[in-house]
Amino acid sequence: MTELSPRLRTASITEMAEYVLPQHANVFGTVFGGQIMAWVDLCAVICAQRHSGRPCVTASVDDLLFRRPVRVGQVVRLRAQITAAFRTSMEIEVRVTGEATTTGEEWPTVECFATFVAMSDELRPTPVPPLLLQSDADVLAQAAAEGRRRARLAKR
Ligand SMILES: CC(C)(COP(=O)(O)OP(=O)(O)OC[C@H]1O[C@@H](n2cnc3c(N)ncnc32)[C@H](O)[C@@H]1OP(=O)(O)O)[C@@H](O)C(=O)NCCC(=O)NCCS
């Protein structure tokens, strides 16, 4: 198996849980949007680096919509998975949920797509392994990602 052999989507899935402390919160006692964005970026870059086997930089993050807040004492859960591998870039989907550990309640907070570029030792974009598409859902996810990529690159 070479460095650029196709890799499974499941091989790079990344999950994180963050306990919300006062230093993460705004004056309303809920997590800062910027803190959620930082956790999204971290979860996604781990996923991108697991897939590519290279250090990666964030090229773009698509629209973020904050659906429902998460309070101090609750938990922010993040799950990142690759939806498409292009030449040197990858689209990563991140789903964020809030969790009240004492009641078991869970709710969607943010969903977004971010693009990461793998970097060579010379700090230039470098090719990434293709994504091994195993199911119809994987094929549909890749096709949807290609549509989003066209729209996002048209904005540059
Ligand atoms: C992202 C970056 C590496 C692209 O470099 P570049 O010189 O434009 O290189 P290229 O034109 O060859 O593009 C490389 C890849 O980035 C993708 N890309 C570039 N800009 C993009 C954008 N705004 N959104 C999504 N993908 C983008 C290209 O489509 C290409 O992907 P592909 O090889 O899969 O087709 C460069 O713009 C950069 O370093 N940006 C700053 C990154 C940063 O500081 N992030 C925050 C800290 S990690």
The ligand as a Tripos MOL2 file, in Angstrom:
@<TRIPOS>MOLECULE
LIG
   48    50     1     0     0
SMALL
NO_CHARGES

@<TRIPOS>ATOM
      1 C1         -5.1990   27.1360    0.9980 C.3       1 LIG1
      2 C2         -3.8960   27.4180    0.2610 C.3       1 LIG1
      3 C3         -2.8260   26.4120    0.7050 C.3       1 LIG1
      4 C4         -4.1490   27.2350   -1.2370 C.3       1 LIG1
      5 O1         -2.9420   27.5300   -1.8610 O.3       1 LIG1
      6 P1         -2.8790   27.9590   -3.4330 P.3       1 LIG1
      7 O2         -1.5210   28.4950   -3.6650 O.co2     1 LIG1
      8 O3         -4.0790   28.7640   -3.7760 O.co2     1 LIG1
      9 O4         -2.8540   26.5630   -4.1160 O.3       1 LIG1
     10 P2         -3.7640   25.9990   -5.2780 P.3       1 LIG1
     11 O5         -4.3640   27.0580   -6.1460 O.co2     1 LIG1
     12 O6         -2.8800   24.9700   -5.9220 O.co2     1 LIG1
     13 O7         -4.9350   25.2700   -4.4990 O.3       1 LIG1
     14 C5         -4.6610   24.1480   -3.7080 C.3       1 LIG1
     15 C6         -5.9740   23.5240   -3.3370 C.3       1 LIG1
     16 O8         -6.6680   24.4210   -2.4740 O.3       1 LIG1
     17 C7         -7.9970   24.5360   -2.9210 C.3       1 LIG1
     18 N1         -8.4890   25.8350   -2.5160 N.ar      1 LIG1
     19 C8         -7.8570   27.0220   -2.6480 C.ar      1 LIG1
     20 N2         -8.6330   28.0040   -2.1480 N.ar      1 LIG1
     21 C9         -9.7700   27.4150   -1.6900 C.ar      1 LIG1
     22 C10       -10.9590   27.8860   -1.0610 C.ar      1 LIG1
     23 N3        -11.1540   29.1810   -0.8060 N.pl3     1 LIG1
     24 N4        -11.8990   26.9920   -0.7150 N.ar      1 LIG1
     25 C11       -11.7290   25.6830   -0.9550 C.ar      1 LIG1
     26 N5        -10.6280   25.1760   -1.5530 N.ar      1 LIG1
     27 C12        -9.6640   26.0340   -1.9130 C.ar      1 LIG1
     28 C13        -7.8840   24.3990   -4.4360 C.3       1 LIG1
     29 O9         -9.1360   24.0600   -5.0070 O.3       1 LIG1
     30 C14        -6.8820   23.2900   -4.5280 C.3       1 LIG1
     31 O10        -7.5270   22.0410   -4.3040 O.3       1 LIG1
     32 P3         -7.3190   20.7720   -5.3010 P.3       1 LIG1
     33 O11        -5.8220   20.5840   -5.4550 O.co2     1 LIG1
     34 O12        -7.9360   19.6410   -4.5570 O.co2     1 LIG1
     35 O13        -7.9850   21.1060   -6.5910 O.co2     1 LIG1
     36 C15        -3.3870   28.8840    0.5130 C.3       1 LIG1
     37 O14        -4.3510   29.7960    0.0260 O.3       1 LIG1
     38 C16        -3.1200   29.1590    1.9700 C.2       1 LIG1
     39 O15        -2.0630   28.7910    2.4890 O.2       1 LIG1
     40 N6         -4.0720   29.8130    2.6480 N.am      1 LIG1
     41 C17        -3.9180   30.1300    4.0760 C.3       1 LIG1
     42 C18        -4.2830   28.8980    4.9330 C.3       1 LIG1
     43 C19        -4.3230   29.2600    6.3980 C.2       1 LIG1
     44 O16        -3.5130   30.0460    6.8530 O.2       1 LIG1
     45 N7         -5.2930   28.6680    7.1210 N.am      1 LIG1
     46 C20        -5.5150   29.0090    8.4990 C.3       1 LIG1
     47 C21        -4.5610   28.3560    9.4250 C.3       1 LIG1
     48 S1         -4.4620   26.6010    9.2580 S.3       1 LIG1
@<TRIPOS>BOND
     1     1     2 1
     2     2     3 1
     3     2     4 1
     4     2    36 1
     5     4     5 1
     6     5     6 1
     7     6     7 2
     8     6     8 1
     9     6     9 1
    10     9    10 1
    11    10    11 2
    12    10    12 1
    13    10    13 1
    14    13    14 1
    15    14    15 1
    16    15    16 1
    17    15    30 1
    18    16    17 1
    19    17    18 1
    20    17    28 1
    21    18    19 ar
    22    18    27 ar
    23    19    20 ar
    24    20    21 ar
    25    21    22 ar
    26    21    27 ar
    27    22    23 1
    28    22    24 ar
    29    24    25 ar
    30    25    26 ar
    31    26    27 ar
    32    28    29 1
    33    28    30 1
    34    30    31 1
    35    31    32 1
    36    32    33 2
    37    32    34 1
    38    32    35 1
    39    36    37 1
    40    36    38 1
    41    38    39 2
    42    38    40 1
    43    40    41 1
    44    41    42 1
    45    42    43 1
    46    43    44 2
    47    43    45 1
    48    45    46 1
    49    46    47 1
    50    47    48 1
@<TRIPOS>SUBSTRUCTURE
     1 LIG1         1 GROUP 0 **** ****
